[in-house]
């Protein structure tokens, strides 16, 4: 198994990243560079999370070999020196040899020389993506420039704040090292300063996001077990999202109106027309068709009559179009997701009182059910899961996650203490290390890192400030959210894993143990002794701030402050929250009626087609078979000429009747109940119901009423 586990995980992680990108992105519509950059960023971050446990188990094995080698070397001289001064000749004292410690090689052992190269490639590639390429690609895609040079210039200006912040931190650390009398600069130390600056920035964001996620994720599962609370919150979100959706649609219409006016002003032979065509290609399809019908390209432009916009104003308009379309698409997708969630919760509330114990959906699923839904997840199983088991599962999961969060908070506050060992994760790893249970060590490391990543990354998409980005399955995530997620993952995953190594006492810069065997991942990060005030101060005491953040999140201090500032948040004891919930409930009811009407119309058309489509096919088949039957009759020897003449005349007389029947079958079915009702109302009001068109019906007086 020498290196086999590493190779298998590299391949598996690649297909995992590719599967997730296919689920959230759209391979056919989105640009190839966006998909490639996002795939590479996700792949590198997933590699760090999956491969780091293997690095930990390999490091523990190397530490065991070093300890056994030191014991074997020290044991013999210590025994012989203790008896070197004895001169007694009656007996001979033989030195007692210490039994060397037996070290078991882990199943996923990685040979020496592989991990340093692997971590160096993964880390530096991810850092280039998160600090240089992905922000630049994101700004480049949003830029309103019409040329490559203009887009590059705009992207550099927009990313100046990111690059400036990074250079400021790096420059400050560089000045500190330069003026320090005991330190001298070298390429290794400069590399360490750059890594430290990136990790410092990441750790600063990491603690803020982690303090919110450690409390909010267990609480969300606990509240999710109460369907009434979850449904009320969904109504609240629907009211707020509808306001944002209406604002986005209004903004898009205003910008499209401005584009239409400029498009009508600038004709086909104007020098700026190519820029207008570029803007039109970014507009939604319905607006493109509407503007295309109003084009008068046969008219030439006249510089004396019209005033034309400048290229700079068109660049600004182009950027506004890109932002408006992206915002409109985002709110539309989020609205559809929220509607599905609300309909599902209402269906669960209705099915709870069902005596048949089979889950019934209000609307048919958009996609046909697969083999899992047909054979395993049947309506009966779905009823037991949705109406009974899910709430208890969520409660148990919330309790487990709460205990996990408490362990993380405790370990973050005590991981710097090595004697005694207070970090719970360090205690668990050391207990497994004594029994050489490498599988347990790797699973514990992976689960802990995965939980920390979930708390951090989910917080970004929960906080209202970051609502500009979203994740939506079924290929509904836009390119900007994909790029942002890749940039965020690459920026926060390395400091998160370094913080995890500190929790389990595998980072010598924090544990201050000289004999500790460092992991290959820690070696790539460099020695923090170059910047002692960060290693001994910021990395140790700043994570303690997570306690205050967890307390503030538990009492919803941030939510209350935002609510006081005018940003409406979901609070059960607030009048504004109740009003928004009522408004959202009405919106969901309206959307349900609209969807129900559409589905009823489709069902009626399907029933009419199934009921009368077969008869129409029978008539068509009969018409095709009639000439053959008549041909057999004409050439039959047993039928006389009178019979042939009778068949001929019956054929000619029956064809108009069949044509009339076919025309009636092809006609669109009418709602006869509605016609009857309208006729009754017309009779009651005294209006004449002579025909469908007034021009074809007789009128008793005032012949000019139609005019």
JOCOR-V374991 format. One record per run of one state. SS is the DSSP state (~ for helix, > for strand, _ for the rest). FROM is the first residue (numbers start at 1). TO is the last residue. If there is no record, write none. Layout:
BEGIN
ss: {SS:SS}
from: {FROM:FROM}
to: {TO:TO}
END
This chain:
BEGIN
ss: {_:~:_:~:_:~:_:~:_:~:_:~:_:~:_:~:_:~:_:~:_:~:_:~:_:~:_:~:_:~:_:~:_:~:_:~:_:~:_:~:_:~:_:~:_:~:_:~:_}
from: {1:4:25:32:83:114:143:148:159:160:180:187:225:227:266:273:283:285:294:311:352:371:377:379:415:424:435:438:463:464:467:479:504:508:512:520:526:528:555:557:565:575:635:641:667:672:686:694:697}
to: {3:24:31:82:113:142:147:158:159:179:186:224:226:265:272:282:284:293:310:351:370:376:378:414:423:434:437:462:463:466:478:503:507:511:519:525:527:554:556:564:574:634:640:666:671:685:693:696:707}
END
